[in-house]
Amino acid sequence: MDRSDHPFHPQPDRLPLAGVRVIEFSHMVMGPTCGMILADLGAEVIKIEPPSGDKTRTMSGVGLGFFRTFNRNKKSVVLDIQTPQGLASAKELVCDCDIMIENFRPGLMAKLGLDYATLSRDCPGLIYVSHKGFLPGPYENRLALDEVVQMMGGLSYMTGPPGRPLRAGASVNDIMGGMFGAIGVLAALWERRVTGRGQEVQSALFENCAFLVASHMQQAAMSGEAPPPMPARSNPWSVYDVFTLADDQQLFIAAVSDKQWDVLCKVLDRPDLLDDPLFATNAQRVEVRPHLLERLGEILRGHDIVELSAKLDAAGLPYAPIARPDQLLDDPHLRQSGGLAPMQTAEGGTTDVVLLPMLMNGRRLGVQRPLPRIGEHTEEVLATLATRKKEQPSATQ
């Protein structure tokens, strides 16, 4: 079925992608992130799972929350695409969809006849988004993980202290790779309205990581020097650091201008710092930054974090407590701004999930359905194929 002439009729009570159908062959984070974004925007996203279910349903450790986080608002259909019957059903479903998402190892989809070159012959309006480790080039057949590309893409070098490359504390490339996949899909949908044809969109971890460190690449090109890791960077601001307060509580505090320095000294009730000629201007403070930070550290050690935070907030100075992810579940801004929403889990309980970080027409894009159980929608979705076959006239009529 060619869905390239799908009508887009915006209505106030409809989500932007209502009526768009997506089939998702993906696992882990990158592909599922792309599918989740499209689902949150209103598309019907059909997640194809093997009979045992997506592996992230049963992961532990840092992967424990993967399935809940990246698979909301989707339907689950179980198909064993390694069998002739399962593969045939999958191909039928693909041509009944606007968009196909995949993020499997290079070559697998072509082996199954689920690659874009094969599918586009029967489904010319199909938009096919492929998430890989690398775009076409010398590295394209290498297997990649977020950690692999963070190491080879400069991000780990920039994150850790000198000599100690450090992985970022979240799957930043996987998540952003899924975002770029979704951006490509939206552009392809718009273009299809003009051309009537779909296209292949590719998003990759390595290129995503290079985009993340692009400013550091330009810094090197302009200065002729390798950029130092962020913990060892030459800081243009004298006060821009984490300080330890009373009871070993930590607080990030910044004063990036002479005006802010003046305000900080008044908040701390330390006119002696203002009167010190070594600290007269930001440039002078940067010159003696280690000495300045040592003095501030001694002063701040006696301050209560709650009281000081209130004073910094009232003064309009940049500051931040060092929060753990679990503490964000009770963050007053996330809760009151609608950034967290309840979702029914596959086990029947309820959990709060983080919504997409944007507003559309003044509203958050929320949870539309419970997290799917394994194969919960198999009969419903496959029944639509059977119904359509019955509705099609036979060749003898």
C-alpha positions in Angstrom: 0.0 0.0 0.0 1.4 3.4 -1.0 0.7 5.9 1.8 2.6 8.8 0.2 -0.7 10.7 -0.4 -1.5 10.6 3.3 -3.5 13.8 4.1 -2.3 16.1 6.9 -5.2 18.0 8.3 -4.1 19.8 11.5 -6.8 20.0 14.1 -6.5 21.6 17.6 -7.2 18.3 19.4 -5.0 16.1 17.2 -1.4 15.3 17.7 0.9 16.4 14.8 1.6 12.9 13.4 -1.9 11.4 13.9 -2.6 9.1 11.0 1.0 8.3 10.3 1.9 4.6 10.7 5.4 3.4 11.7 6.9 -0.1 12.0 9.9 -0.4 14.2 12.5 -3.2 14.0 14.8 -2.0 16.7 16.2 -2.7 20.2 18.3 -1.1 22.9 18.3 2.8 22.7 18.9 4.5 19.4 16.1 3.1 17.2 13.6 2.9 20.1 14.3 6.6 20.8 13.4 7.5 17.2 10.2 5.5 17.5 9.3 7.0 20.9 9.6 10.5 19.6 7.3 9.7 16.6 4.9 8.0 18.9 4.8 10.9 21.3 4.1 13.1 18.3 1.0 11.0 17.6 2.2 8.4 15.1 0.9 4.8 15.4 4.2 3.0 16.2 4.2 -0.8 15.8 7.2 -2.3 17.6 8.2 -5.7 16.2 9.5 -8.0 18.9 10.9 -11.5 18.8 8.9 -14.2 20.6 11.1 -13.8 23.7 10.5 -10.0 23.7 12.9 -7.1 23.3 16.0 -7.9 25.4 15.8 -4.5 27.2 12.6 -5.8 28.9 14.8 -8.0 31.1 18.1 -6.1 31.3 19.6 -5.2 34.7 22.0 -2.6 36.0 22.2 0.6 33.9 19.9 -1.0 31.3 17.2 -1.7 33.8 15.1 1.4 32.8 15.7 1.2 29.0 12.5 -0.4 27.9 10.2 1.8 30.0 12.1 4.9 29.0 12.2 4.5 25.2 9.2 2.4 24.3 6.1 4.3 25.5 3.1 5.0 23.3 3.9 2.0 21.1 2.1 -1.2 20.1 3.9 -4.5 20.5 3.6 -7.2 17.8 5.5 -10.5 18.1 6.9 -11.8 14.8 9.7 -14.3 14.3 11.3 -12.7 11.2 13.7 -15.7 11.0 10.8 -17.9 9.8 9.1 -17.6 6.4 5.7 -16.9 7.8 6.9 -14.2 10.2 9.0 -12.6 7.5 6.2 -12.5 5.1 3.9 -10.8 7.6 6.6 -8.3 8.4 7.0 -7.4 4.7 3.2 -7.0 4.4 3.1 -4.7 7.4 6.0 -2.6 6.1 4.1 -1.7 2.9 1.1 -0.7 5.1 3.2 1.8 6.9 4.6 5.3 6.2 7.9 4.8 8.0 10.2 1.9 8.9 12.8 2.1 11.7 15.7 -0.3 12.1 18.9 -0.4 14.0 20.3 -3.9 13.5 23.9 -4.8 12.6 25.1 -4.0 9.1 23.9 -6.5 6.5 21.2 -8.2 8.5 18.2 -6.4 7.0 19.5 -7.0 3.4 19.9 -10.7 4.2 16.2 -10.8 5.2 15.0 -8.7 2.2 14.1 -5.9 4.6 16.6 -3.4 3.3 15.4 -0.1 1.6 16.5 -1.1 -1.9 14.3 -4.2 -1.8 11.3 -2.8 0.0 11.1 0.5 -2.0 10.4 -1.5 -5.2 7.0 -2.5 -3.8 6.6 0.4 -1.4 7.8 3.6 -3.2 6.3 5.9 -0.6 8.2 4.2 2.3 10.4 6.4 4.5 13.1 4.1 5.8 15.3 5.3 8.7 18.4 3.3 9.5 20.4 3.8 12.7 24.0 2.5 12.6 27.3 2.9 14.2 28.8 4.7 11.2 27.6 6.3 8.0 28.9 4.8 4.7 32.7 5.0 4.6 35.8 3.1 5.9 34.2 2.3 9.3 30.7 1.4 8.1 31.0 -2.4 8.8 32.4 -2.0 12.3 30.2 -2.7 15.2 29.8 0.2 17.6 28.4 1.0 21.0 27.9 4.4 22.6 31.0 3.9 24.6 33.0 2.9 21.5 32.2 6.1 19.6 32.6 8.3 22.7 36.2 7.0 22.9 37.0 7.4 19.2 34.9 10.5 18.7 36.7 12.7 21.2 33.9 13.0 23.8 35.5 10.7 26.4 38.8 12.6 26.0 37.0 15.9 26.6 35.0 14.6 29.6 37.6 13.1 31.8 40.7 14.6 33.3 44.0 14.4 31.4 45.0 10.8 30.8 41.7 9.4 32.1 39.1 9.4 29.3 35.7 9.1 30.8 32.4 8.0 29.3 29.5 10.5 29.7 27.0 9.4 32.3 24.2 8.8 29.8 23.8 7.2 26.4 24.1 10.6 24.7 25.0 9.3 21.2 22.3 6.7 21.2 19.6 9.1 22.3 20.8 11.9 20.0 21.2 9.5 17.1 17.5 8.6 17.6 16.7 12.3 17.6 18.5 12.9 14.3 16.7 9.9 12.9 13.4 11.5 13.8 14.4 14.8 12.4 15.3 13.1 9.1 11.9 11.3 9.1 10.0 14.6 9.6 11.9 16.2 6.7 11.3 13.2 4.5 7.5 13.2 5.3 7.4 16.9 4.3 9.3 16.2 1.0 7.1 13.2 0.2 4.1 15.6 0.1 5.8 17.2 -3.0 7.5 14.2 -4.7 5.1 11.4 -3.7 8.1 9.2 -2.9 9.8 8.1 0.2 13.6 7.9 0.9 16.2 6.3 3.1 17.3 8.3 6.1 20.5 7.3 7.9 21.7 8.3 11.4 24.9 7.1 13.0 26.6 7.1 16.4 30.1 8.2 15.3 29.0 11.1 13.2 26.7 12.1 16.0 29.6 12.2 18.4 31.7 14.3 16.0 28.8 16.8 15.9 28.8 16.9 19.7 32.5 17.8 19.8 32.4 20.1 16.7 33.1 23.3 18.6 36.2 21.7 20.1 37.3 20.7 16.6 37.0 24.3 15.5 38.8 25.4 18.6 41.7 23.3 17.5 41.5 24.4 13.9 41.6 28.1 15.0 44.2 27.9 17.7 46.5 25.2 16.2 46.5 23.4 19.5 44.7 20.3 20.8 41.9 21.4 23.1 42.5 20.4 26.7 39.9 18.1 28.5 37.1 20.1 30.2 38.4 19.4 33.7 41.8 21.0 32.7 40.5 23.7 30.4 41.6 27.3 30.6 38.6 28.9 32.2 37.8 32.5 31.1 35.7 33.0 34.3 37.3 33.2 37.7 34.4 31.8 39.7 32.9 28.8 37.8 33.3 25.8 40.0 31.8 23.3 42.5 32.3 24.2 46.2 31.9 22.1 49.3 29.6 23.7 51.9 28.6 22.7 55.4 27.8 19.1 56.0 29.8 18.2 52.9 27.0 19.5 50.6 28.2 20.6 47.2 27.0 23.5 45.1 28.1 24.9 41.7 28.5 28.7 41.8 29.4 31.0 38.9 30.2 34.7 38.8 31.2 35.4 35.1 31.3 39.2 35.1 32.6 42.0 37.4 29.0 42.8 38.2 28.3 39.2 39.3 31.5 39.2 41.4 30.3 42.3 43.2 26.9 40.6 43.9 28.5 37.4 45.1 30.8 39.3 47.5 27.7 41.1 48.9 25.7 37.8 49.2 28.6 36.3 51.2 29.0 39.6 53.2 32.7 39.8 52.4 33.6 43.4 51.5 37.2 42.4 52.0 37.1 40.4 48.8 35.9 43.5 46.9 38.6 45.6 48.4 41.4 43.2 47.5 43.3 44.7 44.5 44.2 41.2 43.3 40.5 40.6 42.6 39.6 44.0 41.0 38.6 42.7 37.5 37.7 39.3 36.0 41.0 39.2 34.1 42.9 39.8 37.3 40.9 37.2 39.1 41.6 34.6 36.4 45.3 35.3 36.8 45.1 34.3 40.5 42.2 31.8 40.1 43.8 29.0 42.3 44.3 31.4 45.1 40.8 32.9 44.7 39.1 29.5 44.7 41.1 28.5 47.8 39.8 31.6 49.7 36.3 31.1 48.5 36.4 27.5 49.4 37.4 28.4 53.0 34.6 31.0 53.2 31.9 28.7 51.7 32.8 25.8 53.9 30.7 27.3 56.7 27.6 28.1 54.7 24.4 26.1 54.8 23.4 24.9 51.3 19.7 25.7 51.7 20.2 29.2 53.1 23.0 30.1 50.5 20.9 28.8 47.6 18.1 31.0 48.6 20.4 34.0 48.7 22.0 33.2 45.4 18.6 32.7 43.8 17.3 36.1 45.2 20.5 37.8 43.8 20.1 36.3 40.4 23.4 34.5 40.4 24.0 31.2 38.6 24.1 28.2 41.0 23.1 24.6 41.0 23.1 21.7 43.6 24.7 18.5 42.4 21.6 16.3 41.9 21.4 12.6 41.4 18.9 11.2 38.8 16.7 9.7 41.4 16.2 13.1 43.0 14.7 14.4 39.8 11.7 12.3 40.4 10.8 14.8 43.1 12.1 17.9 41.4 9.5 20.6 41.9 10.0 22.3 38.5 9.7 19.0 36.6 6.6 18.1 38.4 4.9 21.5 38.3 5.8 22.2 34.7 4.4 18.9 33.6 7.7 17.3 32.7 6.9 14.1 34.5 3.8 12.0 33.7 2.4 8.7 35.1 2.5 5.7 32.8 1.1 2.3 33.4 3.8 -0.4 33.2 3.6 -3.7 31.4 3.3 -5.3 34.8 0.2 -3.2 35.7 1.9 -0.8 38.1 2.5 2.9 37.5 5.7 4.9 37.0 6.6 8.5 36.3 8.3 9.1 33.0 10.1 12.1 31.6 8.3 13.6 28.6 9.9 15.2 25.5 11.5 18.5 26.6 9.3 20.8 24.5 5.9 22.4 24.3 3.7 22.4 21.2 0.8 24.8 21.1 1.3 25.3 24.8 1.0 21.6 25.8 3.4 18.8 26.6 3.3 15.6 24.5 2.2 13.1 27.1 1.5 9.4 27.7 -1.2 8.1 25.4 -1.3 4.4 26.2 0.1 1.9 28.8 3.5 0.4 28.1 2.8 -2.6 25.9 3.1 -6.2 27.1 5.0 -8.6 24.8 2.9 -9.2 21.7 -0.1 -7.4 23.2 -1.2 -6.0 19.9 -0.2 -8.9 17.6 -3.8 -10.0 16.8 -5.1 -6.5 16.4 -2.5 -5.4 14.0 -2.3 -8.6 11.9 -6.1 -8.6 11.7 -5.9 -5.3 9.7 -3.9 -7.1 7.1 -6.3 -10.0 6.9 -9.3 -7.6 6.5 -7.5 -5.6 3.8 -6.8 -8.8 1.8 -10.6 -9.7 1.9 -11.5 -6.2 0.7 -9.1 -6.4 -2.3 -10.8 -7.6 -5.5 -9.5 -10.9 -6.9 -7.9 -11.0 -10.3 -10.9 -12.9 -11.8 -13.4 -10.3 -10.9 
